């Protein structure tokens, strides 16, 4: 019995200790820097987003079509904040009279196997609240490799294309 007690104690301690696996480090991504500034005086309101898409964890779609949040890959901030900051750089407000008010809603910002999907609805209204533009833009891009860094880069490229098309449509 005396020999059994130390053995049980050692087994208990070893069972409670860590398995030696290296903890996965959390990785953070951001949207690209805005490059093309639009000369129209547009006020970009803070975007909204559908459900879990507005949270910081990246969203992936599994083979059965279910969306889930990743545990170790995050946006640097909420996609709503990242998009708002991006739009503020593209459409800088000045002291001139406001021409349009831009509202946006992120509908899809997800990775589906080796495909990146971005869908944003933009509604531009004049000062009287009359819609001037009500359009949903959707872009899909095949990833060079099925990785999160390529997903983040692809989302950035698609966002640049989408906002450039939005700026063109607002002219």
C-alpha positions in Angstrom: 0.0 0.0 0.0 2.9 2.4 0.8 4.4 1.8 -2.7 1.0 2.3 -4.4 0.3 5.8 -2.9 3.4 7.5 -4.5 2.7 5.8 -7.8 -0.9 7.0 -7.8 0.3 10.5 -6.9 2.8 10.5 -9.8 0.1 9.3 -12.2 -2.3 12.0 -11.0 0.3 14.8 -11.4 1.3 13.6 -14.8 -2.3 13.4 -16.0 -2.9 17.0 -14.9 0.2 18.4 -16.6 0.2 19.8 -20.1 0.6 17.4 -23.0 3.6 19.4 -24.3 1.7 20.6 -27.4 2.7 24.1 -28.5 -0.2 26.6 -28.1 -1.4 27.9 -31.4 -0.6 31.6 -31.7 -3.4 34.0 -32.6 -3.0 35.8 -35.9 -4.6 39.2 -36.8 -5.4 40.6 -40.2 -6.6 44.0 -41.6 -8.1 45.5 -44.7 -5.7 47.2 -47.2 -4.8 50.8 -47.0 -7.0 53.1 -49.1 -5.3 54.5 -52.1 -7.9 56.2 -54.4 -9.6 59.1 -52.9 -13.0 60.2 -54.4 -13.5 63.9 -54.7 -17.3 63.8 -54.1 -18.3 64.9 -50.6 -19.9 61.8 -49.3 -20.5 61.0 -45.6 -19.9 57.3 -44.9 -22.0 56.1 -42.0 -20.7 53.2 -39.9 -21.6 49.9 -41.6 -23.7 47.1 -40.2 -23.1 43.4 -40.7 -25.1 40.2 -40.7 -24.7 38.2 -37.4 -21.3 36.6 -36.8 -19.8 38.4 -39.8 -19.5 41.6 -37.7 -17.3 39.9 -35.1 -13.5 39.8 -35.1 -13.0 36.1 -35.7 -12.8 35.1 -39.4 -15.8 33.2 -40.7 -15.4 30.0 -42.7 -17.9 27.7 -44.3 -17.5 24.0 -43.9 -18.3 21.3 -46.5 -21.9 21.1 -45.3 -22.5 24.8 -45.7 -22.4 25.7 -42.0 -20.6 29.0 -41.0 -18.3 28.9 -38.1 -15.9 31.3 -36.5 -12.2 30.5 -36.4 -10.4 30.3 -33.1 -6.9 31.6 -34.0 -7.5 33.9 -37.0 -9.0 37.3 -36.4 -9.6 40.6 -38.1 -7.6 43.3 -36.3 -10.9 44.9 -35.5 -14.5 44.2 -36.3 -15.1 44.2 -40.1 -17.7 46.9 -39.6 -15.0 49.2 -38.1 -12.4 48.2 -40.7 -14.8 48.9 -43.5 -15.9 52.2 -42.0 -12.2 53.3 -41.6 -11.6 52.3 -45.2 -14.6 54.2 -46.5 -13.6 57.3 -44.5 -10.3 57.3 -46.3 -11.8 56.8 -49.7 -14.6 59.4 -49.1 -13.0 62.0 -46.9 -15.5 64.6 -45.5 -14.6 68.2 -45.9 -16.1 71.5 -44.8 -17.9 71.6 -48.2 -21.6 70.9 -48.4 -22.4 67.2 -48.1 -23.7 65.7 -51.3 -24.6 62.1 -50.3 -24.9 59.9 -47.3 -23.5 56.4 -47.7 -24.9 53.4 -45.7 -23.4 49.9 -46.1 -24.1 46.4 -44.8 -21.7 43.5 -45.0 -23.6 40.5 -46.1 -20.8 38.0 -46.7 -17.1 38.1 -45.7 -16.2 34.5 -45.6 -13.9 31.7 -46.7 -15.5 28.7 -48.4 -12.8 26.0 -48.9 -10.5 27.7 -51.5 -12.9 30.5 -52.3 -13.1 34.0 -50.8 -16.5 35.7 -50.9 -17.3 39.4 -50.2 -20.8 40.8 -50.5 -21.7 44.3 -49.4 -24.9 46.3 -49.9 -24.4 50.1 -50.4 -27.2 52.6 -50.2 -26.4 56.2 -51.1 -29.1 58.8 -50.3 -29.2 62.6 -50.9 -29.8 65.0 -48.0 -33.6 64.6 -48.3 -33.2 60.8 -47.8 -34.1 59.9 -51.3 -32.0 56.9 -52.5 -29.6 57.7 -55.3 -28.0 54.3 -55.4 -29.1 51.0 -53.9 -26.8 48.2 -55.0 -25.4 45.0 -53.7 -21.9 44.1 -54.9 -20.7 40.5 -54.7 -17.3 39.2 -55.6 -15.8 35.8 -55.4 -12.1 34.9 -55.8 -10.3 31.6 -56.0 -7.4 31.5 -53.5 -3.9 30.8 -54.8 -3.5 28.5 -51.8 -6.1 27.4 -49.3 -4.7 29.6 -46.4 -5.8 32.4 -44.2 -3.1 34.9 -45.3 -4.2 34.4 -49.0 -7.8 34.8 -47.9 -7.1 38.1 -46.2 -5.2 39.4 -49.3 -8.0 38.3 -51.6 -10.6 40.0 -49.4 -8.5 43.2 -49.6 -8.2 43.1 -53.4 -11.9 42.4 -53.8 -12.7 45.3 -51.4 -10.6 47.7 -53.5 -12.3 46.5 -56.7 -15.8 46.8 -55.1 -15.3 50.3 -53.7 -13.7 51.5 -57.0 -16.9 50.2 -58.8 -19.0 52.0 -56.1 -17.1 55.2 -56.7 -17.7 54.9 -60.5 -21.4 54.2 -59.9 -21.7 57.3 -57.8 -20.4 59.6 -60.5 
